[in-house]
Amino acid sequence: MVISARDMLLKARAEKYAVAQININNLEWTKAALATAQKLESPIILGCTSGASRWMMGFSTVAAMVNAMMDEMHITVPVALHLDHGSYDACYQCIKAGFKSIMFDGSAYPIEENIAMTKEIVTIAHNLGISVEAEVGAIGGEEDGTISMGECADPKECKRIADLGVDFLAAGIGNIHGVYPPNWPGLSFKTLEAVKAEVGDELPLVLHGGTGIPDDQIVKAISLGVSKINVNTECQLVFAAATRKYIEEGKDKEGKGYDPRKLLLPGTKAIEAKVEEKLTLFGSVGKA
Ligand code: 13P
């Protein structure tokens, strides 16, 4: 059964590694992420956006699928199923659907409104043992139709949101979703330090836009308090590349190569390799 992400991230924070949030888009993604986490004895967070949930026929389908797959695959490592960039309504839908972890992304609202909504959601979620991530300072790039420029969060605003009792906090530090442009200046460690100075050492911080951040910056971010790193685009890119290669080599036309179980296998294996690379880099291997 999926669990809250609270304890796994507090452990990660204390032991200075990060848990990967691997976004899921369908059954193959979920299978690849779960199998790899189990193989490496690593905790894992499966992230699901509202858009991905619509593709998979709703949050209750996603929750039922993940719980059933954990059972069938004999998954024993800690797994959290987490709403990624949830609206106010999506948070309630996920609570109803059986998610044990949600993100309320109020970063597009004026700070007072973000605070009021986050506060309400934290109270309700905590009564049900559900962990809550909040966001301050929009993460740039494009995800599920939401487009914003990379922002650096205001540390004082972070403190106000942290004081609401959120379990982990996404603070913009110049990170963006998707592939980084060649002129991207890198993460703002100055902002990360300033946020940490305000919110304290114990609160796990979240780094969105994990795709394409150079390894040395990832390692430094973890050393400065980042305990959860979200990865989505990189898995999509390797899945697409492996599937393209299979088709361009004409393998779908050999025998029953068009069978989806064969057609989708190289992409699924590519995701497994990518997840293994990330869990190793983030330091969560053997931490289950
Ligand atoms: P990427 O798609 O850039 O890896 O970002 C994922 C993410 O932050 C999900 O919230």
Residues whose N, C-alpha, C, O or C-beta is under 5 A from the ligand:
A	BS01	13P	D84 I176 H177 G178 H208 G209 G210 T211 N230 V231 N232 T233 E234
